[in-house]
Amino acid sequence: MLAEQAGVDDPQTDWGNYLLYRNDLPERLGNILEERDPKERKQTERGRGVVMLSSGTDCHQDRRTAQSTRGAVAELIAHDIPVRILTRSPAVTRDINLFQAAGDRITVGPSIPSFDATLVKTIEPNAPPPVTRWQALDTLQQADVSVFVSMSPTLRRWTRTNFTSYSATSERSVRLLSSTSQAIPVARTSSSVSTLLGKPAMTTLSTNCNGCRTDTSTGSSTPSNSYI
């Protein structure tokens, strides 16, 4: 399929150089949710499961993917299904009205592996710089949207010392950013958790590079090399 639709011979080596769209995703998702009995949804010890968009590819890479994502989120929220959005794109703030309407059923956040712009550009060459992600996080929180931060990707060779150093560097960077833009509570990062002071925020750690390049979906294709 990839060879026919995107000229991809090896999905692994070509990963990040192509993107396939799911234009009909919101409609198909809505039909599935209408057909299924809500009682059949998976329950965990903590309650209902949460749908994440998405850990394998960025759901706001361009206007087209963002439109599909907005439609999918609207369907999930309409069926009272909690959603978590993970994206590097500052354009996620365009959907603040949807997030506000969803209330506590949605949480939105970026991945920020470091505030060292040079390092981030090396490991995520096509992604927005960390400062713009932080500014988007600021905007979301100022709009009273529940937020989180994913510390990913992390480097496989990092030790506890690296994370301790990262924590100190990140806190200094965040204080500097906060002093030059709208004030947002400082993010304190450790090897396991980060808290936005004044408002809890979940943080995840990742040892893989999901999102260092763009991933795939199904539908029509286009080269993938930039964010909106």
MARROVO-319457 format. One line per 2 residues: number of its first residue (from 0); their letters; for each residue x, y, z of N, C-alpha, C. Coordinates in steps of 0.02 Angstrom, whole numbers, plus 50000, padded with zeros to 5 digits. Layout:
<bados>
NUM = a = X,Y,Z,X,Y,Z,X,Y,Z  ...
</bados>
This chain:
<bados>
0 = ml = 50041,49940,50000,50000,50000,50000,50043,50063,50000  50095,50065,50043,50138,50124,50047,50175,50136,49982
2 = ae = 50196,50081,49950,50232,50088,49887,50187,50120,49834  50124,50101,49833,50077,50126,49784,50056,50198,49799
4 = qa = 50042,50213,49863,50013,50277,49880,50065,50332,49894  50125,50311,49916,50174,50362,49936,50244,50349,49908
6 = gv = 50251,50297,49866,50316,50282,49838,50367,50260,49890  50342,50226,49943,50385,50204,49998,50404,50131,49990
8 = dd = 50469,50118,49987,50493,50049,49981,50504,50018,50049  50532,50056,50096,50546,50031,50162,50517,50080,50213
10 = pq = 50462,50061,50246,50429,50107,50293,50475,50131,50349  50524,50090,50369,50568,50109,50424,50620,50161,50403
12 = td = 50655,50147,50348,50707,50194,50326,50678,50257,50297  50617,50253,50270,50585,50312,50241,50541,50349,50292
14 = wg = 50537,50324,50353,50495,50353,50404,50513,50426,50415  50463,50469,50411,50474,50540,50417,50473,50577,50352
16 = ny = 50472,50540,50297,50473,50572,50231,50406,50566,50195  50356,50540,50229,50291,50533,50197,50236,50537,50250
18 = ll = 50176,50553,50228,50119,50558,50273,50056,50539,50234  50018,50493,50261,49955,50472,50230,49897,50497,50272
20 = yr = 49848,50527,50239,49792,50558,50275,49733,50510,50282  49697,50518,50337,49634,50483,50348,49578,50535,50345
22 = nd = 49559,50553,50285,49510,50606,50277,49442,50590,50305  49424,50526,50303,49357,50506,50326,49357,50481,50398
24 = lp = 49411,50493,50434,49416,50468,50502,49359,50490,50548  49342,50555,50550,49288,50576,50595,49222,50541,50580
26 = er = 49205,50535,50516,49142,50503,50497,49142,50429,50516  49197,50394,50501,49200,50323,50517,49199,50313,50593
28 = lg = 49234,50355,50629,49235,50350,50702,49165,50362,50731  49131,50412,50705,49064,50427,50729,49017,50368,50717
30 = ni = 49022,50336,50659,48979,50279,50644,48993,50221,50692  49057,50209,50705,49075,50154,50751,49049,50167,50821
32 = le = 49057,50228,50845,49034,50245,50912,48958,50241,50918  48923,50258,50865,48850,50254,50866,48826,50181,50869
34 = er = 48864,50137,50836,48843,50067,50831,48859,50027,50895  48909,50049,50932,48931,50011,50991,48894,50033,51054
36 = dp = 48880,49984,51096,48849,49997,51160,48901,50026,51207  48888,50085,51236,48937,50116,51283,48956,50070,51340
38 = ke = 48913,50023,51358,48928,49977,51413,48984,49929,51394  48998,49922,51329,49051,49876,51307,49120,49908,51309
40 = rk = 49124,49972,51324,49188,50006,51326,49230,49980,51383  49294,49976,51371,49340,49949,51421,49341,49991,51484
42 = qt = 49340,49957,51540,49345,49990,51605,49409,49969,51639  49442,50015,51671,49503,50001,51708,49490,50013,51782
44 = er = 49539,49999,51824,49531,50009,51895,49519,50083,51911  49545,50126,51868,49537,50198,51879,49476,50226,51842
46 = gr = 49439,50182,51809,49380,50205,51773,49385,50192,51699  49356,50236,51658,49355,50227,51586,49424,50237,51556
48 = gv = 49435,50205,51499,49497,50216,51463,49497,50284,51431  49557,50307,51412,49566,50373,51380,49594,50362,51310
50 = vm = 49567,50396,51261,49593,50391,51192,49648,50443,51184  49707,50420,51161,49763,50466,51151,49774,50479,51077
52 = ls = 49780,50542,51059,49796,50564,50991,49859,50607,50994  49915,50582,50973,49929,50512,50963,50003,50502,50978
54 = sg = 50022,50441,50994,50090,50428,51016,50137,50408,50959  50109,50389,50902,50151,50365,50847,50161,50415,50791
56 = td = 50118,50465,50787,50124,50517,50736,50092,50581,50764  50111,50638,50739,50084,50701,50765,50018,50717,50731
58 = ch = 49967,50726,50771,49899,50736,50743,49885,50808,50722  49934,50852,50727,49926,50922,50706,49983,50943,50660
60 = qd = 50004,50899,50616,50062,50915,50574,50048,50970,50523  49988,50972,50497,49969,51025,50450,49894,51036,50457
62 = rr = 49868,51080,50417,49797,51097,50423,49752,51038,50410  49773,50996,50364,49731,50939,50346,49727,50888,50402
64 = ta = 49783,50872,50432,49782,50825,50488,49746,50856,50548  49756,50921,50558,49723,50955,50614,49647,50954,50606
66 = qs = 49624,50960,50544,49552,50959,50531,49523,50890,50548  49559,50837,50527,49536,50769,50543,49537,50758,50618
68 = tr = 49589,50783,50651,49594,50775,50723,49537,50810,50759  49523,50871,50738,49468,50908,50769,49402,50871,50762
70 = ga = 49390,50843,50703,49329,50805,50692,49325,50744,50736  49382,50708,50742,49385,50647,50783,49374,50664,50857
72 = va = 49406,50718,50879,49398,50738,50950,49325,50757,50964  49294,50792,50918,49224,50812,50927,49179,50751,50934
74 = el = 49193,50699,50894,49153,50637,50898,49164,50603,50965  49226,50598,50986,49240,50565,51050,49208,50601,51109
76 = ia = 49214,50667,51109,49185,50706,51163,49109,50701,51163  49080,50701,51103,49007,50695,51097,48982,50629,51126
78 = hd = 49025,50578,51125,49007,50513,51153,49036,50503,51223  49056,50559,51254,49079,50559,51323,49140,50515,51335
80 = ip = 49187,50516,51287,49248,50477,51292,49306,50525,51305  49343,50516,51360,49399,50561,51376,49454,50557,51323
82 = vr = 49487,50613,51310,49538,50617,51258,49601,50651,51285  49658,50626,51263,49722,50661,51277,49756,50674,51210
84 = il = 49775,50736,51198,49808,50755,51136,49881,50770,51150  49925,50737,51112,49997,50749,51116,50020,50776,51049
86 = tr = 50048,50836,51048,50070,50866,50985,50128,50913,50998  50169,50922,50947,50223,50971,50950,50203,51037,50917
88 = sp = 50145,51038,50886,50125,51096,50846,50091,51150,50888  50117,51211,50885,50084,51268,50918,50014,51281,50891
90 = av = 50000,51257,50831,49935,51268,50800,49878,51234,50837  49894,51191,50885,49842,51159,50924,49799,51210,50960
92 = tr = 49826,51269,50972,49788,51321,51007,49729,51346,50966  49727,51330,50902,49670,51351,50861,49606,51315,50882
94 = di = 49613,51260,50918,49555,51221,50939,49536,51234,51012  49558,51289,51040,49543,51303,51110,49468,51303,51124
96 = nl = 49429,51329,51078,49356,51330,51089,49328,51260,51098  49354,51212,51059,49332,51143,51066,49354,51114,51133
98 = fq = 49416,51129,51152,49442,51103,51215,49404,51131,51275  49387,51195,51271,49350,51225,51326,49281,51194,51332
100 = aa = 49250,51180,51276,49183,51149,51277,49186,51078,51304  49243,51045,51294,49251,50976,51317,49262,50972,51392
102 = gd = 49284,51026,51423,49293,51027,51495,49345,50977,51519  49328,50939,51572,49377,50893,51601,49383,50828,51562
104 = ri = 49350,50824,51505,49356,50763,51464,49416,50766,51417  49454,50820,51418,49512,50825,51373,49572,50854,51409
106 = tv = 49631,50829,51391,49695,50854,51415,49740,50862,51355  49776,50918,51351,49816,50933,51292,49887,50952,51314
108 = gp = 49937,50929,51277,50004,50948,51294,50055,50931,51240  50114,50961,51245,50168,50948,51197,50219,50900,51227
110 = si = 50262,50875,51185,50323,50842,51209,50379,50893,51205  50418,50898,51258,50475,50944,51260,50534,50905,51288
112 = ps = 50578,50879,51244,50634,50839,51269,50687,50881,51303  50690,50946,51287,50741,50990,51316,50725,51061,51295
114 = fd = 50751,51110,51332,50746,51179,51311,50808,51201,51274  50852,51154,51261,50912,51168,51221,50891,51163,51147
116 = at = 50880,51220,51116,50854,51222,51048,50899,51186,50998  50965,51189,51008,51011,51156,50963,51004,51081,50968
118 = lv = 50999,51055,51029,50990,50983,51039,50924,50960,51009  50871,50997,51022,50805,50978,50997,50804,50978,50920
120 = kt = 50836,51026,50890,50838,51029,50816,50876,50969,50788  50923,50943,50826,50962,50885,50803,50920,50822,50805
122 = ie = 50883,50812,50859,50845,50749,50865,50775,50754,50836  50750,50815,50827,50684,50826,50797,50690,50881,50744
124 = pn = 50724,50867,50689,50741,50920,50641,50682,50955,50610  50624,50923,50605,50567,50954,50572,50515,50981,50619
126 = ap = 50528,50975,50684,50478,50995,50733,50488,51067,50756  50435,51099,50781,50442,51168,50806,50491,51171,50865
128 = pp = 50524,51227,50874,50571,51234,50930,50535,51230,50997  50571,51212,51050,50540,51203,51116,50505,51265,51142
130 = vt = 50532,51324,51128,50501,51385,51154,50431,51395,51128  50419,51377,51064,50352,51386,51036,50303,51335,51066
132 = rw = 50328,51277,51083,50285,51227,51115,50266,51251,51185  50315,51280,51220,50301,51306,51287,50250,51364,51283
134 = qa = 50257,51406,51234,50210,51462,51227,50140,51437,51212  50135,51383,51173,50069,51353,51160,50040,51324,51224
136 = ld = 50082,51293,51265,50060,51266,51329,50035,51323,51374  50071,51378,51373,50051,51438,51411,49982,51460,51389
138 = tl = 49972,51466,51323,49908,51489,51297,49851,51443,51317  49863,51378,51314,49812,51329,51333,49794,51336,51406
140 = qq = 49845,51341,51449,49830,51346,51520,49794,51412,51537  49815,51466,51504,49781,51530,51516,49708,51526,51496
142 = ad = 49692,51481,51449,49623,51471,51428,49587,51420,51470  49620,51398,51525,49591,51351,51573,49579,51282,51542
144 = vs = 49624,51263,51496,49624,51195,51468,49671,51152,51509  49650,51093,51526,49692,51047,51564,49753,51028,51521
146 = vf = 49813,51032,51549,49874,51022,51510,49920,50970,51542  49967,50946,51502,50019,50901,51526,50081,50912,51483
148 = vs = 50137,50885,51504,50199,50887,51465,50228,50817,51460  50247,50798,51401,50281,50734,51391,50355,50748,51381
150 = ms = 50397,50721,51424,50470,50729,51416,50493,50673,51369  50491,50687,51305,50509,50636,51256,50527,50671,51190
152 = pt = 50571,50639,51152,50605,50576,51168,50663,50588,51216  50677,50538,51257,50736,50539,51299,50789,50495,51268
154 = lr = 50851,50510,51282,50906,50473,51253,50920,50409,51291  50932,50355,51255,50940,50290,51287,50997,50288,51337
156 = rw = 51049,50328,51326,51107,50325,51369,51102,50372,51429  51047,50408,51435,51039,50453,51492,51036,50415,51557
158 = tr = 51067,50443,51609,51067,50414,51676,51030,50461,51723  51026,50443,51787,50994,50486,51835,51027,50555,51838
160 = tn = 51093,50555,51829,51130,50618,51829,51107,50664,51772  51096,50634,51713,51072,50673,51657,51005,50705,51671
162 = ft = 50960,50666,51701,50893,50691,51716,50896,50746,51769  50940,50738,51818,50948,50789,51869,50972,50855,51838
164 = sy = 51021,50848,51793,51047,50907,51758,50994,50938,51715  50955,50895,51681,50900,50919,51639,50850,50959,51680
166 = sa = 50834,50933,51739,50786,50966,51782,50807,51037,51799  50871,51044,51819,50897,51111,51837,50897,51158,51777
168 = ts = 50920,51133,51720,50923,51174,51660,50854,51194,51637  50807,51147,51638,50739,51161,51616,50706,51213,51660
170 = er = 50717,51207,51726,50685,51255,51771,50712,51325,51759  50777,51332,51748,50805,51398,51733,50776,51426,51668
172 = sv = 50770,51381,51618,50744,51403,51553,50671,51424,51559  50633,51386,51597,50562,51401,51604,50552,51467,51641
174 = rl = 50593,51479,51692,50587,51543,51728,50603,51601,51681  50652,51593,51638,50669,51645,51590,50613,51656,51541
176 = ls = 50585,51601,51515,50530,51607,51468,50470,51640,51500  50456,51620,51562,50398,51646,51597,50405,51720,51611
178 = st = 50466,51744,51619,50477,51814,51634,50471,51858,51572  50472,51827,51514,50470,51866,51451,50404,51857,51414
180 = sq = 50358,51817,51443,50293,51807,51412,50241,51806,51468  50181,51785,51453,50131,51780,51505,50155,51730,51558
182 = ai = 50144,51748,51620,50168,51706,51674,50131,51639,51675  50169,51585,51676,50141,51518,51682,50180,51484,51738
184 = pv = 50148,51445,51781,50183,51413,51835,50243,51374,51810  50297,51374,51848,50360,51343,51828,50354,51268,51828
186 = ar = 50383,51236,51777,50382,51163,51772,50442,51135,51808  50431,51094,51858,50485,51061,51893,50488,50990,51868
188 = ts = 50543,50971,51837,50548,50906,51805,50597,50861,51842  50578,50800,51855,50623,50750,51883,50624,50691,51836
190 = ss = 50654,50636,51857,50658,50578,51814,50592,50542,51807  50542,50562,51846,50479,50525,51843,50417,50569,51837
192 = vs = 50420,50631,51857,50358,50671,51857,50374,50745,51851  50327,50782,51821,50333,50855,51818,50268,50884,51841
194 = tl = 50271,50940,51877,50210,50973,51901,50212,51046,51882  50159,51069,51852,50151,51140,51841,50122,51168,51905
196 = lg = 50162,51207,51941,50141,51230,52006,50077,51270,52001  50031,51254,52044,49967,51287,52044,49915,51249,52005
198 = kp = 49937,51203,51962,49890,51163,51923,49924,51098,51904  49900,51041,51929,49934,50978,51915,49938,50964,51840
200 = am = 49993,50936,51819,50002,50917,51749,50039,50852,51746  50015,50805,51706,50048,50741,51700,50107,50745,51652
202 = tt = 50160,50709,51667,50218,50706,51623,50236,50634,51611  50251,50617,51549,50272,50549,51532,50343,50551,51507
204 = ls = 50379,50496,51518,50446,50489,51494,50447,50437,51439  50487,50448,51388,50490,50401,51333,50563,50389,51313
206 = tn = 50580,50325,51302,50648,50310,51280,50651,50297,51205  50594,50303,51171,50596,50295,51099,50593,50362,51065
208 = cn = 50592,50362,51000,50592,50425,50963,50528,50434,50923  50471,50410,50949,50409,50423,50914,50401,50498,50905
210 = gc = 50391,50518,50844,50382,50588,50830,50446,50625,50813  50505,50592,50819,50566,50624,50796,50559,50637,50722
212 = rt = 50523,50591,50690,50501,50600,50621,50427,50586,50620  50395,50601,50564,50324,50589,50560,50309,50517,50542
214 = dt = 50251,50494,50565,50232,50425,50554,50179,50422,50499  50142,50367,50496,50095,50358,50441,50024,50349,50465
216 = st = 49977,50360,50419,49908,50341,50429,49886,50315,50361  49822,50313,50347,49800,50286,50283,49759,50338,50246
218 = gs = 49762,50337,50181,49727,50385,50140,49772,50412,50086  49766,50475,50069,49809,50504,50017,49875,50526,50049
220 = st = 49925,50537,50007,49992,50549,50034,50019,50617,50014  50068,50640,50053,50104,50701,50038,50171,50699,50073
222 = ps = 50222,50732,50048,50286,50734,50085,50275,50767,50152  50309,50742,50203,50301,50770,50270,50366,50800,50293
224 = ns = 50372,50865,50295,50434,50896,50317,50424,50961,50356  50363,50977,50375,50353,51039,50412,50289,51036,50453
226 = yi = 50283,51082,50500,50224,51090,50542,50189,51154,50523  50124,51157,50538,50089,51220,50528,50105,51267,50585
</bados>
